[in-house]
């Protein structure tokens, strides 16, 4: 299985409020990890980031169907999920 990496810069540009909300979630739930630059979401392997993202989306009621998505397509679908969630956050802000 090839290593994949989502385009987090693109996600931050397309969904800045949703990404900031995710960072708040990460910092609140894992403060010791967040303070270490090596464990920043941008630096950890996708497989580790995947777990954090799943918990974040589950706690916010956002559906991201990773079970039925081809592994190589996960970064693309992640972008779509963040883009959709950005609209939700923007609507209620």
N, C-alpha and C positions, 0 to 999 in steps of 0.2 A: 504494500500500500504506500503510495507516494505521500510525502508530507505536503500539506496545503496550508495556505495562509490567507486569511481574508484581507481585503483592502480596507484597513481600519481608517486610513486617511479619507477615503471616499465615504465611508460610513459617517465619519465625523462631519464631513461637509454636507452630506445629504440629510443627516438626522442629528444636528448638533444638540437639540434638547434631549432627545432620547439617549444619545451617547453620554451626555452629562448626568442624566438620571441613572444610567448604568454605572458610571463611575462613583456616584454617591452611594449606590447600593453596595458596590464592591468595597468602598472605603468604610462604610458603616458596618458591614458584616465581616470584613477581614482587614481590620486596620493595620495589623502587623505586616501583612503581606503587601498591602497597598503602599506602605512607606518604603518598601525595598524596591529600587528601580528595576532590579532583575526580575521581580515578580509583578511588575506593572502589566496590565492586560495587553499592552502592545508588545511585550517582550516574551511572554510565556508561549509555549507551544499551543497550537490550535486545539489539540485534544484536551488540554487543561482549561483553556478559555471556553471551550464548548460546555463544560460542566457549569461554570459560572454563569454563562449566558442562559443555559436551560433553567437554572434556578431563578434567575432574574425574570425571565419571561413567564415562568409558571407563577411566581408570586405576583406578577402584574396582570395575569389573565390573558397573556399573549400566546397565541398558538404558533409553534414552529415545529413542523412535522419532520423531525430528523430521522425517525425510524423508516419512513418511506421515501427518503431522499438519498440518491446516490452520493457517496462520500465526497466525490469531487465537486458536486454541485452545492454543497453546504455553504461555502462562502457567498455564492450568488443568492441563495435563498435567505441567508442572514442579512444581506443588504436589503432585500425586499421586506423582510420583517421589520428591520429598523426604520425603513422608509414609511411603512404603514403605521408603526407605533409613533413616529414623529408627528403624523397627522392627528393622531388621537391626542397626544400631549398638547399640541398646538391648539387644538379645538377647545380644550379645557383650561388653557392658560389665560 
